[in-house]
Amino acid sequence: MIQRISAVLIATVFLLVTIGLAGAGSNGNSRKGKYLYRKTCRACHKEGATGDRVGKPLSPISKTQADWQKVFDEHKNLPCNDQWEKLSEKDLKDIYAYLYGHAFDSPSPAKCK
Ligand code: HEC
């Protein structure tokens, strides 16, 4: 009986640890990031954007991976940080995965803007 309980306990702990690690270590989802980027960032960062706060056109290949890393590390200093603050940490991770993953010097640079 004791063995059975401990087996269940060990299995439970193992499961929880696995789920925990998967959650903590999860890298952003690039496909979702692309969608989020288009939905949120691109409104201002595209060719021919209009409005009172137009940014320069941006796409993953506008920067190198090191550049994107820096942008995300220091987004608090960007003029559009208020827009970033509206997004969840998970959403930003996804956008990062998209931009960083398809940067100019990445193994799979984005083909078009
Ligand atoms: C309301 C419009 C708006 C939105 C939405 C917006 N930005 Fe910006 N962003 C700006 C403006 C304006 C600037 C300052 C002008 C410039 O440098 O393009 C800027 C600057 C930047 C810069 C610095 C410019 C450079 O070339 O390094 C980066 C990077 C950037 N934004 C990324 C983003 C990302 C990523 C998102 C989505 C999470 C985003 N922006 C959402 C308006 C916006």
Backbone and ligand atoms as CSV (ligand in chain L), in Angstrom:
chain,resi,resn,atom,element,x,y,z
A,1,MET,N,N,0.847,-1.209,0.000
A,1,MET,CA,C,0.000,0.000,0.000
A,1,MET,C,C,0.879,1.254,0.000
A,2,ILE,N,N,1.845,1.280,0.931
A,2,ILE,CA,C,2.760,2.428,1.003
A,2,ILE,C,C,3.461,2.619,-0.343
A,3,GLN,N,N,3.916,1.500,-0.931
A,3,GLN,CA,C,4.626,1.612,-2.215
A,3,GLN,C,C,3.729,2.252,-3.271
A,4,ARG,N,N,2.471,1.847,-3.226
A,4,ARG,CA,C,1.540,2.355,-4.217
A,4,ARG,C,C,1.359,3.865,-4.087
A,5,ILE,N,N,1.193,4.262,-2.834
A,5,ILE,CA,C,1.002,5.706,-2.598
A,5,ILE,C,C,2.238,6.476,-3.044
A,6,SER,N,N,3.420,5.956,-2.703
A,6,SER,CA,C,4.616,6.712,-3.083
A,6,SER,C,C,4.801,6.717,-4.593
A,7,ALA,N,N,4.384,5.623,-5.237
A,7,ALA,CA,C,4.497,5.614,-6.704
A,7,ALA,C,C,3.616,6.707,-7.293
A,8,VAL,N,N,2.418,6.825,-6.763
A,8,VAL,CA,C,1.504,7.857,-7.258
A,8,VAL,C,C,2.078,9.241,-6.971
A,9,LEU,N,N,2.621,9.368,-5.769
A,9,LEU,CA,C,3.218,10.655,-5.382
A,9,LEU,C,C,4.353,11.036,-6.323
A,10,ILE,N,N,5.235,10.102,-6.554
A,10,ILE,CA,C,6.381,10.371,-7.429
A,10,ILE,C,C,5.893,10.747,-8.829
A,11,ALA,N,N,4.909,10.005,-9.307
A,11,ALA,CA,C,4.370,10.294,-10.637
A,11,ALA,C,C,3.787,11.702,-10.676
A,12,THR,N,N,3.071,12.071,-9.618
A,12,THR,CA,C,2.451,13.394,-9.570
A,12,THR,C,C,3.509,14.491,-9.578
A,13,VAL,N,N,4.515,14.311,-8.721
A,13,VAL,CA,C,5.588,15.307,-8.640
A,13,VAL,C,C,6.266,15.428,-9.997
A,14,PHE,N,N,6.537,14.294,-10.608
A,14,PHE,CA,C,7.208,14.284,-11.906
A,14,PHE,C,C,6.395,15.069,-12.930
A,15,LEU,N,N,5.085,14.817,-12.922
A,15,LEU,CA,C,4.189,15.480,-13.857
A,15,LEU,C,C,4.205,16.998,-13.641
A,16,LEU,N,N,4.096,17.393,-12.380
A,16,LEU,CA,C,4.070,18.825,-12.058
A,16,LEU,C,C,5.365,19.501,-12.489
A,17,VAL,N,N,6.488,18.838,-12.219
A,17,VAL,CA,C,7.786,19.416,-12.580
A,17,VAL,C,C,7.876,19.564,-14.099
A,18,THR,N,N,7.426,18.539,-14.810
A,18,THR,CA,C,7.475,18.584,-16.274
A,18,THR,C,C,6.639,19.737,-16.806
A,19,ILE,N,N,5.425,19.855,-16.294
A,19,ILE,CA,C,4.547,20.935,-16.746
A,19,ILE,C,C,5.170,22.279,-16.409
A,20,GLY,N,N,5.709,22.389,-15.194
A,20,GLY,CA,C,6.333,23.629,-14.747
A,20,GLY,C,C,7.472,24.027,-15.653
A,21,LEU,N,N,8.342,23.079,-15.964
A,21,LEU,CA,C,9.497,23.373,-16.805
A,21,LEU,C,C,9.058,23.783,-18.200
A,22,ALA,N,N,8.057,23.065,-18.722
A,22,ALA,CA,C,7.576,23.384,-20.070
A,22,ALA,C,C,7.054,24.810,-20.097
A,23,GLY,N,N,6.346,25.195,-19.030
A,23,GLY,CA,C,5.788,26.532,-18.976
A,23,GLY,C,C,6.869,27.585,-18.871
A,24,ALA,N,N,7.790,27.392,-17.940
A,24,ALA,CA,C,8.821,28.394,-17.682
A,24,ALA,C,C,9.763,28.540,-18.870
A,25,GLY,N,N,10.122,27.409,-19.465
A,25,GLY,CA,C,11.107,27.459,-20.529
A,25,GLY,C,C,10.510,27.684,-21.894
A,26,SER,N,N,9.199,27.859,-21.952
A,26,SER,CA,C,8.568,27.951,-23.257
A,26,SER,C,C,9.056,29.182,-24.008
A,27,ASN,N,N,9.508,28.962,-25.209
A,27,ASN,CA,C,9.893,30.089,-26.032
A,27,ASN,C,C,8.657,30.561,-26.755
A,28,GLY,N,N,8.682,31.805,-27.164
A,28,GLY,CA,C,7.509,32.341,-27.823
A,28,GLY,C,C,7.136,31.565,-29.071
A,29,ASN,N,N,5.915,31.750,-29.479
A,29,ASN,CA,C,5.390,31.101,-30.668
A,29,ASN,C,C,5.461,32.086,-31.835
A,30,SER,N,N,6.362,31.805,-32.762
A,30,SER,CA,C,6.634,32.730,-33.854
A,30,SER,C,C,5.416,32.977,-34.747
A,31,ARG,N,N,4.639,31.945,-34.982
A,31,ARG,CA,C,3.446,32.109,-35.835
A,31,ARG,C,C,2.443,33.052,-35.197
A,32,LYS,N,N,2.256,32.864,-33.896
A,32,LYS,CA,C,1.355,33.746,-33.175
A,32,LYS,C,C,1.941,35.151,-33.123
A,33,GLY,N,N,3.275,35.201,-32.989
A,33,GLY,CA,C,3.962,36.484,-32.933
A,33,GLY,C,C,3.766,37.281,-34.203
A,34,LYS,N,N,3.814,36.594,-35.328
A,34,LYS,CA,C,3.616,37.260,-36.617
A,34,LYS,C,C,2.221,37.885,-36.667
A,35,TYR,N,N,1.253,37.106,-36.230
A,35,TYR,CA,C,-0.123,37.593,-36.200
A,35,TYR,C,C,-0.248,38.811,-35.282
A,36,LEU,N,N,0.335,38.699,-34.083
A,36,LEU,CA,C,0.250,39.789,-33.114
A,36,LEU,C,C,0.979,41.030,-33.613
A,37,TYR,N,N,2.141,40.805,-34.227
A,37,TYR,CA,C,2.919,41.922,-34.745
A,37,TYR,C,C,2.102,42.678,-35.793
A,38,ARG,N,N,1.475,41.918,-36.695
A,38,ARG,CA,C,0.684,42.559,-37.750
A,38,ARG,C,C,-0.509,43.281,-37.179
A,39,LYS,N,N,-1.084,42.695,-36.160
A,39,LYS,CA,C,-2.282,43.276,-35.576
A,39,LYS,C,C,-1.958,44.537,-34.771
A,40,THR,N,N,-0.839,44.531,-34.062
A,40,THR,CA,C,-0.549,45.637,-33.156
A,40,THR,C,C,0.535,46.582,-33.686
A,41,CYS,N,N,1.739,46.097,-33.862
A,41,CYS,CA,C,2.864,46.974,-34.202
A,41,CYS,C,C,2.746,47.579,-35.590
A,42,ARG,N,N,2.295,46.779,-36.546
A,42,ARG,CA,C,2.341,47.209,-37.937
A,42,ARG,C,C,1.420,48.381,-38.248
A,43,ALA,N,N,0.428,48.578,-37.402
A,43,ALA,CA,C,-0.477,49.712,-37.624
A,43,ALA,C,C,0.341,50.988,-37.772
A,44,CYS,N,N,1.408,51.101,-37.006
A,44,CYS,CA,C,2.257,52.293,-37.070
A,44,CYS,C,C,3.526,52.058,-37.875
A,45,HIS,N,N,4.007,50.822,-37.875
A,45,HIS,CA,C,5.306,50.554,-38.500
A,45,HIS,C,C,5.186,49.922,-39.876
A,46,LYS,N,N,4.468,50.557,-40.763
A,46,LYS,CA,C,4.430,50.047,-42.127
A,46,LYS,C,C,4.508,51.203,-43.106
A,47,GLU,N,N,4.890,50.848,-44.323
A,47,GLU,CA,C,4.989,51.839,-45.399
A,47,GLU,C,C,3.623,52.494,-45.574
A,48,GLY,N,N,3.607,53.820,-45.581
A,48,GLY,CA,C,2.362,54.515,-45.851
A,48,GLY,C,C,1.375,54.555,-44.690
A,49,ALA,N,N,1.854,54.260,-43.496
A,49,ALA,CA,C,0.955,54.345,-42.351
A,49,ALA,C,C,0.554,55.799,-42.146
A,50,THR,N,N,-0.662,55.994,-41.668
A,50,THR,CA,C,-1.099,57.361,-41.412
A,50,THR,C,C,-1.501,57.482,-39.952
A,51,GLY,N,N,-1.533,58.693,-39.466
A,51,GLY,CA,C,-1.881,58.909,-38.061
A,51,GLY,C,C,-0.924,59.903,-37.470
A,52,ASP,N,N,-1.106,60.210,-36.206
A,52,ASP,CA,C,-0.243,61.225,-35.606
A,52,ASP,C,C,1.002,60.605,-34.986
A,53,ARG,N,N,1.080,59.266,-34.926
A,53,ARG,CA,C,2.268,58.638,-34.359
A,53,ARG,C,C,2.763,57.540,-35.286
A,54,VAL,N,N,3.279,57.968,-36.433
A,54,VAL,CA,C,3.738,56.985,-37.399
A,54,VAL,C,C,5.202,56.653,-37.153
A,55,GLY,N,N,5.518,55.368,-37.043
A,55,GLY,CA,C,6.903,54.931,-36.870
A,55,GLY,C,C,7.472,54.558,-38.219
A,56,LYS,N,N,8.778,54.306,-38.284
A,56,LYS,CA,C,9.319,53.887,-39.575
A,56,LYS,C,C,8.923,52.443,-39.860
A,57,PRO,N,N,8.812,52.114,-41.155
A,57,PRO,CA,C,8.424,50.748,-41.502
A,57,PRO,C,C,9.411,49.746,-40.902
A,58,LEU,N,N,8.904,48.716,-40.269
A,58,LEU,CA,C,9.761,47.696,-39.657
A,58,LEU,C,C,9.311,46.318,-40.095
A,59,SER,N,N,10.257,45.415,-40.212
A,59,SER,CA,C,9.953,44.009,-40.433
A,59,SER,C,C,11.088,43.244,-39.783
A,60,PRO,N,N,10.971,41.930,-39.650
A,60,PRO,CA,C,12.043,41.186,-38.975
A,60,PRO,C,C,13.422,41.488,-39.559
A,61,ILE,N,N,13.491,41.637,-40.909
A,61,ILE,CA,C,14.803,41.842,-41.519
A,61,ILE,C,C,15.305,43.283,-41.421
A,62,SER,N,N,14.565,44.137,-40.721
A,62,SER,CA,C,15.063,45.497,-40.510
A,62,SER,C,C,16.250,45.494,-39.560
A,63,LYS,N,N,16.385,44.406,-38.800
A,63,LYS,CA,C,17.427,44.364,-37.784
A,63,LYS,C,C,18.078,42.994,-37.705
A,64,THR,N,N,19.251,42.982,-37.045
A,64,THR,CA,C,19.913,41.701,-36.772
A,64,THR,C,C,19.340,41.133,-35.469
A,65,GLN,N,N,19.677,39.897,-35.193
A,65,GLN,CA,C,19.185,39.284,-33.955
A,65,GLN,C,C,19.664,40.072,-32.740
A,66,ALA,N,N,20.918,40.543,-32.787
A,66,ALA,CA,C,21.450,41.310,-31.655
A,66,ALA,C,C,20.666,42.614,-31.476
A,67,ASP,N,N,20.303,43.228,-32.605
A,67,ASP,CA,C,19.521,44.470,-32.536
A,67,ASP,C,C,18.155,44.220,-31.891
A,68,TRP,N,N,17.484,43.167,-32.348
A,68,TRP,CA,C,16.155,42.862,-31.792
A,68,TRP,C,C,16.256,42.539,-30.307
A,69,GLN,N,N,17.309,41.814,-29.974
A,69,GLN,CA,C,17.529,41.485,-28.565
A,69,GLN,C,C,17.581,42.775,-27.743
A,70,LYS,N,N,18.311,43.737,-28.285
A,70,LYS,CA,C,18.483,45.010,-27.581
A,70,LYS,C,C,17.151,45.760,-27.490
A,71,VAL,N,N,16.409,45.763,-28.592
A,71,VAL,CA,C,15.112,46.440,-28.607
A,71,VAL,C,C,14.215,45.877,-27.499
A,72,PHE,N,N,14.187,44.540,-27.401
A,72,PHE,CA,C,13.303,43.930,-26.407
A,72,PHE,C,C,13.830,44.106,-24.985
A,73,ASP,N,N,15.144,44.075,-24.834
A,73,ASP,CA,C,15.719,44.293,-23.499
A,73,ASP,C,C,15.417,45.699,-23.010
A,74,GLU,N,N,15.390,46.630,-23.956
A,74,GLU,CA,C,15.278,48.042,-23.564
A,74,GLU,C,C,14.033,48.714,-24.115
A,75,HIS,N,N,12.947,47.955,-24.264
A,75,HIS,CA,C,11.757,48.557,-24.888
A,75,HIS,C,C,11.154,49.668,-24.029
A,76,LYS,N,N,11.546,49.691,-22.764
A,76,LYS,CA,C,11.038,50.757,-21.888
A,76,LYS,C,C,11.505,52.127,-22.377
A,77,ASN,N,N,12.585,52.152,-23.153
A,77,ASN,CA,C,13.118,53.424,-23.647
A,77,ASN,C,C,12.534,53.836,-24.989
A,78,LEU,N,N,11.724,52.980,-25.598
A,78,LEU,CA,C,11.178,53.313,-26.915
A,78,LEU,C,C,10.074,54.363,-26.798
A,79,PRO,N,N,9.948,55.186,-27.841
A,79,PRO,CA,C,8.874,56.185,-27.816
A,79,PRO,C,C,7.495,55.531,-27.825
A,80,CYS,N,N,7.428,54.262,-28.259
A,80,CYS,CA,C,6.122,53.598,-28.322
A,80,CYS,C,C,5.952,52.572,-27.202
A,81,ASN,N,N,6.696,52.714,-26.126
A,81,ASN,CA,C,6.595,51.742,-25.043
A,81,ASN,C,C,5.175,51.612,-24.487
A,82,ASP,N,N,4.411,52.709,-24.540
A,82,ASP,CA,C,3.033,52.627,-24.034
A,82,ASP,C,C,2.232,51.577,-24.797
A,83,GLN,N,N,2.591,51.376,-26.068
A,83,GLN,CA,C,1.913,50.366,-26.883
A,83,GLN,C,C,2.338,48.956,-26.442
A,84,TRP,N,N,3.606,48.832,-26.056
A,84,TRP,CA,C,4.122,47.542,-25.603
A,84,TRP,C,C,3.469,47.157,-24.281
A,85,GLU,N,N,3.258,48.173,-23.442
A,85,GLU,CA,C,2.700,47.911,-22.113
A,85,GLU,C,C,1.293,47.323,-22.202
A,86,LYS,N,N,0.635,47.535,-23.328
A,86,LYS,CA,C,-0.720,47.012,-23.485
A,86,LYS,C,C,-0.719,45.510,-23.715
A,87,LEU,N,N,0.436,44.983,-24.120
A,87,LEU,CA,C,0.517,43.560,-24.440
A,87,LEU,C,C,0.982,42.763,-23.234
A,88,SER,N,N,0.554,41.507,-23.162
A,88,SER,CA,C,0.989,40.654,-22.056
A,88,SER,C,C,2.424,40.199,-22.314
A,89,GLU,N,N,3.039,39.678,-21.271
A,89,GLU,CA,C,4.409,39.188,-21.396
A,89,GLU,C,C,4.468,38.043,-22.407
A,90,LYS,N,N,3.409,37.253,-22.410
A,90,LYS,CA,C,3.321,36.109,-23.324
A,90,LYS,C,C,3.262,36.610,-24.778
A,91,ASP,N,N,2.450,37.633,-25.011
A,91,ASP,CA,C,2.330,38.191,-26.358
A,91,ASP,C,C,3.676,38.750,-26.828
A,92,LEU,N,N,4.375,39.438,-25.922
A,92,LEU,CA,C,5.660,40.024,-26.298
A,92,LEU,C,C,6.681,38.928,-26.608
A,93,LYS,N,N,6.591,37.815,-25.874
A,93,LYS,CA,C,7.484,36.681,-26.133
A,93,LYS,C,C,7.242,36.131,-27.532
A,94,ASP,N,N,5.963,36.088,-27.910
A,94,ASP,CA,C,5.612,35.578,-29.240
A,94,ASP,C,C,6.122,36.531,-30.331
A,95,ILE,N,N,5.948,37.813,-30.103
A,95,ILE,CA,C,6.415,38.800,-31.086
A,95,ILE,C,C,7.935,38.750,-31.191
A,96,TYR,N,N,8.586,38.591,-30.058
A,96,TYR,CA,C,10.044,38.459,-30.044
A,96,TYR,C,C,10.469,37.240,-30.870
A,97,ALA,N,N,9.760,36.126,-30.663
A,97,ALA,CA,C,10.106,34.892,-31.384
A,97,ALA,C,C,10.016,35.121,-32.889
A,98,TYR,N,N,9.020,35.896,-33.314
A,98,TYR,CA,C,8.833,36.176,-34.735
A,98,TYR,C,C,9.940,37.087,-35.267
A,99,LEU,N,N,10.162,38.213,-34.591
A,99,LEU,CA,C,11.134,39.190,-35.080
A,99,LEU,C,C,12.564,38.649,-34.999
A,100,TYR,N,N,12.902,38.070,-33.849
A,100,TYR,CA,C,14.252,37.545,-33.641
A,100,TYR,C,C,14.499,36.328,-34.546
A,101,GLY,N,N,13.477,35.475,-34.616
A,101,GLY,CA,C,13.616,34.232,-35.376
A,101,GLY,C,C,13.775,34.451,-36.878
A,102,HIS,N,N,13.314,35.604,-37.366
A,102,HIS,CA,C,13.398,35.866,-38.809
A,102,HIS,C,C,14.199,37.124,-39.104
A,103,ALA,N,N,15.098,37.465,-38.177
A,103,ALA,CA,C,15.930,38.655,-38.337
A,103,ALA,C,C,16.826,38.538,-39.563
A,104,PHE,N,N,17.395,39.667,-39.936
A,104,PHE,CA,C,18.264,39.767,-41.118
A,104,PHE,C,C,19.341,38.691,-41.132
A,105,ASP,N,N,19.995,38.468,-39.985
A,105,ASP,CA,C,21.102,37.504,-39.929
A,105,ASP,C,C,20.685,36.176,-39.301
A,106,SER,N,N,19.379,35.895,-39.270
A,106,SER,CA,C,18.913,34.630,-38.707
A,106,SER,C,C,19.008,33.538,-39.770
A,107,PRO,N,N,18.902,32.279,-39.364
A,107,PRO,CA,C,18.944,31.192,-40.346
A,107,PRO,C,C,17.763,31.244,-41.317
A,108,SER,N,N,16.662,31.886,-40.920
A,108,SER,CA,C,15.514,31.963,-41.840
A,108,SER,C,C,14.940,33.367,-41.863
A,109,PRO,N,N,15.669,34.291,-42.525
A,109,PRO,CA,C,15.197,35.672,-42.585
A,109,PRO,C,C,13.840,35.775,-43.280
A,110,ALA,N,N,13.008,36.689,-42.810
A,110,ALA,CA,C,11.698,36.881,-43.432
A,110,ALA,C,C,11.909,37.295,-44.878
A,111,LYS,N,N,11.067,36.790,-45.780
A,111,LYS,CA,C,11.277,37.053,-47.207
A,111,LYS,C,C,10.676,38.350,-47.661
A,112,CYS,N,N,9.591,38.751,-47.022
A,112,CYS,CA,C,8.977,40.002,-47.449
A,112,CYS,C,C,8.538,40.803,-46.250
A,113,LYS,N,N,8.199,42.064,-46.503
A,113,LYS,CA,C,7.841,42.951,-45.409
A,113,LYS,C,C,6.392,42.759,-45.002
L,1,HEC,C1,C,0.865,54.042,-31.974
L,1,HEC,C2,C,1.869,53.712,-32.977
L,1,HEC,C3,C,2.921,52.646,-32.623
L,1,HEC,C4,C,2.725,51.334,-32.279
L,1,HEC,C5,C,1.404,50.587,-32.106
L,1,HEC,C6,C,4.044,50.746,-32.118
L,1,HEC,N1,N,5.014,51.684,-32.378
L,1,HEC,FE1,FE,7.025,51.383,-32.368
L,1,HEC,N2,N,7.341,53.365,-32.672
L,1,HEC,C7,C,6.356,54.314,-32.925
L,1,HEC,C8,C,6.969,55.619,-33.129
L,1,HEC,C9,C,6.230,56.912,-33.449
L,1,HEC,C10,C,8.354,55.415,-32.969
L,1,HEC,C11,C,9.454,56.511,-33.112
L,1,HEC,C12,C,9.804,56.701,-34.556
L,1,HEC,C13,C,10.652,55.568,-35.067
L,1,HEC,O1,O,11.787,55.419,-34.592
L,1,HEC,O2,O,10.174,54.802,-35.931
L,1,HEC,C14,C,8.564,53.999,-32.700
L,1,HEC,C15,C,9.795,53.398,-32.526
L,1,HEC,C16,C,9.995,52.025,-32.522
L,1,HEC,C17,C,11.293,51.383,-32.605
L,1,HEC,C18,C,12.626,52.095,-32.692
L,1,HEC,C19,C,12.920,52.354,-34.142
L,1,HEC,C20,C,14.066,51.529,-34.650
L,1,HEC,O3,O,14.243,51.460,-35.887
L,1,HEC,O4,O,14.799,50.907,-33.875
L,1,HEC,C21,C,11.079,50.029,-32.595
L,1,HEC,C22,C,12.110,48.925,-32.666
L,1,HEC,C23,C,9.640,49.828,-32.486
L,1,HEC,N3,N,9.023,51.069,-32.454
L,1,HEC,C24,C,9.034,48.594,-32.421
L,1,HEC,C25,C,7.674,48.402,-32.193
L,1,HEC,C26,C,7.063,47.106,-31.929
L,1,HEC,C27,C,7.783,45.763,-31.903
L,1,HEC,C28,C,5.744,47.338,-31.710
L,1,HEC,C29,C,4.675,46.322,-31.330
L,1,HEC,C30,C,4.882,45.688,-30.032
L,1,HEC,C31,C,5.521,48.777,-31.858
L,1,HEC,N4,N,6.715,49.384,-32.141
L,1,HEC,C32,C,4.283,49.415,-31.773
L,1,HEC,C33,C,4.994,54.067,-32.985
L,1,HEC,C34,C,4.364,52.860,-32.674
